[in-house]
Amino acid sequence: MRIGIYGGSFNPVHRGHKHLADTMCAKLNLDKCIIMPAFVSPFKTDKKSSVTAQDRFRMCELAFSEANYEVSDLEIAKNETSYTVNTLTALKERYPDDELFLIIGSDMLLSFNRWYRWQDILKLATLCAVSRCDEDPLQELEDFAESHLRKEGEVLILPFSPLVVSSTLLREKLKNGEDTSAFLHPAVKDYIQQNNLYIEG
């Protein structure tokens, strides 16, 4: 099988996340895509939130309900800072004969060589960086991948037309009681309202 891994805080998960995942499933011809909510990302400086990891996991389950998606609690269950190399090592043990594709944003690509054990990550999975068609300098990304990363493993840079939405913006809108219907799956929106999430700053 060809298996994608798409991780993040998903705080909250929104239509932009789903659009990216759907697009990458098609571009990479994936048999399955694993959605991996982080317990705590090493890139997040503010680690305090009234929204629990279990809330974020459940919202991902609601947003990614199709059969080709699997929402995993692998990182959340560890109850510690989530490092991609550890996650991929565990997945490779689970799927030893399958191809793994790690999906990241282009903003992460240019600092990928500073990730914890990044060389090992490239031995475990093909790195797939999403390049926003309207913003990213594609040649800069290609040059960086060629000069810094591809000697360690395979790196794909895939053009992508994103939906313009961010979790930070959504949290602010939810706190202010603004309408977020255009950005959230209806079941996610209902879950947020039923559990009074994001009402505090």
Sequence and secondary structure as in RCSB ss.txt:
>XXXX:A:sequence
MRIGIYGGSFNPVHRGHKHLADTMCAKLNLDKCIIMPAFVSPFKTDKKSSVTAQDRFRMCELAFSEANYEVSDLE
IAKNETSYTVNTLTALKERYPDDELFLIIGSDMLLSFNRWYRWQDILKLATLCAVSRCDEDPLQELEDFAESHLR
KEGEVLILPFSPLVVSSTLLREKLKNGEDTSAFLHPAVKDYIQQNNLYIEG
>XXXX:A:secstr
 EEEEEEE  TT  HHHHHHHHHHHHHTT SEEEEEE SB TT S    SS HHHHHHHHHHH  STTEEE  HH
HHHTSB  HHHHHHHHHHHSTTSEEEEEEEHHHHTTGGGSTTHHHHHHHSEEEEEEETTT  HHHHHHHIIIIIT
TTS EEEEEE      HHHHHHHHHTT   TTTS HHHHHHHHHTTTT   
